[in-house]
Amino acid sequence: MRSELALKIKNHRLWLPKEIQKNIGKEFIEITIRKDGTNEKFLTKLTNDGRFFIPKEIRKKMDLKHDDNVDVSVEMIRNLQRSVSHLKGKKFDMLSFIPKKTMSDFDIHVNADNGRLKLWYSTKGRPNEIIIRRFVPLEFARLLGYYQAEGGKLRLKKRRGRELSFTNKSKTLVSDFIKLSEYILDENVWKCSIRHEKNIEREKLNEAKRFAVSLGIEKENISVSPAERISSFTFRLWITNSLLAEIVSNMADISRKKLYKNSEINRYFLQGLLAGDGSFFSHRDKNGSLHSRMYVYEAKKNYAEDYNKLLSEFDLDCNIKKDRMKNFYIMTRSVNWENLVTLYDKRLFILSKKHHENIINTIKGHKRYRALKHFKNLPDEFENSLCRKITGKDETYVAGWLRDRAKDGMIERAGFRKWVILNSGIEVRKFLNKLQSG
């Protein structure tokens, strides 16, 4: 329905006739104001008494004043129905993560335009419309993991709304967070607060500023300040936009609670989570036995339980215990050979260089690795003599090694003193070659 009206401005507002108010009700409307050959459009909703406010930027642009007569077009616009499925092929459908109302109970309007979603909600202040891409790669789940581990709380700030924020000292993680955010945002609208230790060297601080600029953040959107209990500096990325903050938070909640059939989503999410809240340690006891453990730290028990469901898909579910002294939950797991292979192969700690390298070194120090490492150099078909040459061991060792690998189903006899590597042995070789690359 479209209505053409001639109205008079009263205190930056326009009132609609009652018969039109009845037809519109609580629906979103698109307003077109025309004056002296110019026109401007904007979205709005009617107040209970049938009026709407003309945005300041439009009043200024069109030089609109009290008691001005203007021509107005009023058209009800359809609010896009939310998608039921979170996935479209191998991409997230962002439309499915947009709630119908904000956390402050304002209706959210969504309109589709050339593969993008235009979002807006009506409140007393006039929030900016935001535009996000509708379909984004599954890798975006890593940003959700980052946000879950290091994101700020959704506090409502007076006259500012809610913030989407992320804090970390790692340049690698901060850079990756920005890169992933570009999947949904057309432009870099991030602001960056750099907090640094007192008496920091000027060059170190300048280096931090240059790094923020290299991420595409405008210089005027970068601030610095000293802080207690900070070693060197930390970066806090933030955007003041309630809609964006609530959508990402909603998406992180759903991804944390939902065990997707597509394990890539869960893997990406865990990569981000473990980069912020995970750790891996290994040591040898006095008898030379190797012991390995992974940890995840979380303040909320229900969150820890959700993480466990995701980890269980990779057979990495943990014991959950509350640390009474520090009032948070510690998730722990004793890591065996199969777990080590999973942690490395799925690259779950890839964004923490220290932990990832520790996993590689632990694998190479494991007795199982010592038993399998010869597959790197063995051809698909080989004889006992070549195996002795490659391993550098005697006939007795080689005979035992061949017997054990045959029991494992990795090789089988192909004739007198001849062997062939089976599929599982070929997979071991691939893993060993991958391990060699880091």
N, C-alpha and C positions, 0 to 999 in steps of 0.2 A: 504494500500500500504506500502510495506517495501523495503527499499533500503540498499544495502551493499556497503560501500565505503572505500577507503583508502585515508586518508587526512593528511595534514600537519598543525600543530598548528601555528597560527600567532597571537602574542600578546593576548594569552589566548582565542582565538576565532578560530572557524572553518567556512570556507565558503563552501556552497554547489554548485554543478554545476547548471547552469541556467535551464536545462531541469527538474531537480528535484524541483527547486524553484517554477517553474510554477505550478506543480501539487500540491504543498503544500499550496501556497498562504498564507492566514492568519490563517490557521488551527493550532491547538496545535499539537506538535510532541513529541514523546518519543525517546530520544537519548540513545544509548548504546555505550560506549567507551570501547575498549579492547586494552590492552597493556601488554605484558610479562605475559600472562596467567591470568590476573585479568580483571574484567569488572565492570563498574558502570553505573547506569541508572539515568536519570533525565528528567523532563518535561521542555519544552521551546517553544518559538515561534521565527520565523525568523525575523530579522530586514529588513528594506526596501531594503538593498543591499545584502540580501541572506545569512547572517551570524548569528551565535549564540554564546553566551558567555558560557564558561565552568565554572561552579561554583567553587569558591575558595576551598571549602572543598573537592571537587573531585580532583582538581589539586594537592592538598596537599597529599591526600590519595594515588593517583596513581603516584605521583612524575612526573607530566606532565610539560614539559618545552617548551619554544619557539623553533620552528622547529622540534619538535618531530613528528614522523610518527605514526599514530594510525589507527586502524580499527574502523569503525563507522557504526552502524545500525541506520537507520532513519525510524520511523513508525508513520504515522498519527493516532491519537487516537480520538475517538468519545467523544464529549462533551455531557454529559447526558441531555436529554430534561427535562425541568422543569415541575414539576407536576402542574396540574391545580387546584386541590382541596387542601386546607390547612389541611384537616383532613383525616386520614385513620382509620376508626373505632373510637376508643376512644383515639387516639393519634394524635399529630401534625406530619405532614409530612414536615420535615425541607427542603426538596428539593424544595418545593413550595415557600419558603421564600428567596431563594438564587437568587439575581438579575443576569442578564446576564453580566453586567458590574459593575465595582467599581464606586464610586463617582468621581474618577479621570479618568474615561472613559477607564479603562483597562478591557479586556475580562476576565471573570472568567471561569475556567475549573472545571468541576465536574465529578468525577468518583465514581461509586458504588463499594463497596467491603465488602461483608459479613455483611450487615446491617449497614454499616458506609459509610459516604461520604468523599471522599478526595477532598479537594479544593485547588486551586492554581491560581494565576494570574501572567501575564508576565509584568514586568516593568524593568527599568534600573537597579535598585537595585534588589537583588534576595530575595523576601519574602519567608518565610518558608511555606511549605505545611501544612495545618491544617486538622485534621480528626475529624469529629463530628458524633454523632449517627444520623441516619436518622429519626427514629420514637421516639418521646419523649412524656411522659404523659402530659395530659392537665394541670396538676398542675404547669407546667412550666410557664403558663400564669401569675402566681403570681410574678415570677422574672421580667416579662415584666412590670408589674405594679410598682414594686420597681424601675426599671430602668426609667420608665416614670416620677416618682416622684423625684428620687434622683440620676439619672444617669448624667454623665458628657457629655458636648457637643462634637460632633465629629469634633474636630479641627485636621487638618493635620499638624503634627510636622515634621520638616525637618529631614530626614534620620531615622525617627522612624515610620512614618505612623500614623494611628489613634488609639486611645485608647478606650477600653471598660472599663468604670469605674463606681463605685457606692460608695457613701459616706453616712455614718450614724454613730450615736453614740450608737445605740441600739445593744447590743450583740446578742439579739434574732433575729433581722432582718439581721444582718451581717452573722450570722451562717446559717440562712435559705437561704440567697442569695447564699452562697457557696454550700449548699446542693443541691439546685435546679440547679445550673450550672453543677453539676455532671451528670445531665441527658443528656447533649450534649457532655461534654468533658470527655475523658478517664482518664485524670490525672489532678491533681491540679497544674495549671500553674499561679495562681494568685500571684500578689505582693501586699504588704500591707504597706501603709504609715500611721503611727499613729501620729496625731497632738495633742499636749497636752497643757494645760494651763501652764504658767510660774510658777515656784516654786512648781510644782506638787510633791507629796510625791513619793520617789523612789519606794516604794512597790506598789503603785497604777500603776506606769508606768510598772513595771515588771509584774504585773498582766495582763495588757493589752497585753504585748508581749507574755506571756504564752497563753493567749486566742487565739491570732493569730496563734501560733504554733499548738494549739489544733485543729485548723480548717484544718490542713494539709499544711499550708504555710511554705516553707523552711525558716530557720532562716536568710539566706543570702538575702532573698527577703523581709525582714521586715526592715523598716527604721522608725526613730522617729525624730520629730522636734517640737520645741515650736511654739505657734501661739497666736495671739491676739484674744480676744472675743470668747474663747473656755472654756466651763466649763468642767473640768476633761479632757476627750480626745474624739477624733473621729477617726473612721477607714475609710480609703479610699482604696478600692480594685481596682486593675487595671491590665489590660493585654494590651500590645502593639501588636495589630494584627488588621490591617485594615479590613481584611475579616470578622473576628468574630464580630468586632464592628459594621460594616455595616449590617451584617445579623441580629443581635439582634435588632439594631435600626429599621431596615425595618420591622421586626416581631412585634415590639412594635407599630409602626405606623399603621400597618394593623389591629392589635388587638384593638387599640384605635378607629379606624374609623369604623370597621366592627362589626355589631351586630350579633354575631354568633347565630345560632338556638340552639346550645348547650349552655344553660345558665351557665353550670359549668365553661366554659372558661371565660365568663364575670364576674362570681363571683370571680374566682381566681384572675383575673386581678384587680378587684376593691379592693380585700383584700390587694394586694401589693400597689396599689395607695393610699388608705386611710391610710395605715400604715405610709406612708411618708407625704402625703399632706392633710389628713383629720382630723377632730376633732368632738367631740360630747359634748354638754353641756346641763345641765338641772338645773332648780331652781324653787322655789316656790315664788310667789309674796306675798304681805302683806296680801292678803285675803286667802292664802293657796292654790291657784290654781297652778298646775304643768305646767311648760313650758319647752319644749325640742327643741333643734335645732342641726342640723348637718351642718358642713362647709367643703368645699373643696377649696383649694387655688391653683391658676394657673396663670402663667405669660402670657400665650397666649390665646386669646379669642377663636380661632378655636379649641384648645385643650379642653377648658372648655365645648364648645358645643358638642364635641365628647363624653366627659365624661357623659354629661347629657343624651345622647342617651342610653348609657350603664345603667345608674342609672334608667332611665325611665322603663326599663324592670322589675325592682323591685318596681315600683311606688315610686321612690325616686328622681325624677327629681327636680332640684333646680332652684331658681332665680339666675341670673348671674348679678353681678354689679362690676364695676371697682372701685378700691380704688385709687383715684386720688393722694393721698399723697404717696403711696408706689408703684404705677404703676404696680399693678397686679389685677387679677380678683378674686372676692370672690363668691363662689357658696353657697347659703344658702337654707335651707328647715326647716320649722316648722314641727316637728315630732309628729304624732298622735299615737294612740295605735297600729294600724295595721303596721305602719312604725317601731315602736319599736320591734314588733314581728319579722318583716322581718330582721331588723338589727341584732337581736340576732340569729334568726333561721338560717340565711345564713352566720353567723359568719363574717360579713363584717369588723368588727373592732377587730377581734380576736387577731391580732398581736400587738395591742396597749392595754396593760393590763389596763391602767387607763381608757380609753374610754369604753372598753368592760365591765369592772366592773361597770362603771357609767350607762351603758345601763341596766344592770341587776338590779341595785338598783332603777333606774327610773321605770322599769317595776313593781317591787315589791311595789313601792309607788303609782302606778296608781290605780285609782278607779276601772278600769276594772279588774285588777288583784284581787283586794279585792272581787269582785263579782264572780270570777271564781276559786279562790284558793281551794275551798272545793272539786272540782273534784279530787284532789290528793288522797283523802281518801275515796271517795265513790266507792262502788263496782258497777259492771255493772247493777245490779238490787237492788233496795233498797226501803224502806218504809219511810213515813214521820217521824216516830219516830227515825230512825237511822240518818236521815238528821238533826233532832234537836240535837241529841247527838254529831254529828261531828262538826256542826257549833257552838254549844253552845248558840244557839238563841232560842227565844220563837216561839210559833206556828204561830203568825202573820208574823214574819220575814220569817220563812221557807215557808209559803204559798206564800208570795210575790216572794221569790227567785225561787221557783219551777215554778211559773207562768211565770216569766221572762225568765228562761232558756228554758221553753217549747216554748215560742215565738221565741227564738233564734234558735230553731231547734236542741238543744243539748240533750234534753230528751223528752220522751213522756209517757203518762199515760199507765200503764199496768194492771190496776184494781183499786179497792177502796184503796186509800192512798198508791198505789204502782206505782213505776216508773222504766223505763229502760233508760240507757244512749245510745244515738244514736252515729253514727260514728263521727259527728263533736264534740261531747262531749268527745269521746275517744281521738280524736286528741288534744283537749285541755289538757287532762290528760297527754298525752305524752309530750306535750310542757312544762307543769309545772314540770314534773319529770326531763326533760332535763335541765330546768332552775335551778333546785336544784343542779345539778352537776357542774354548773359554765359556 
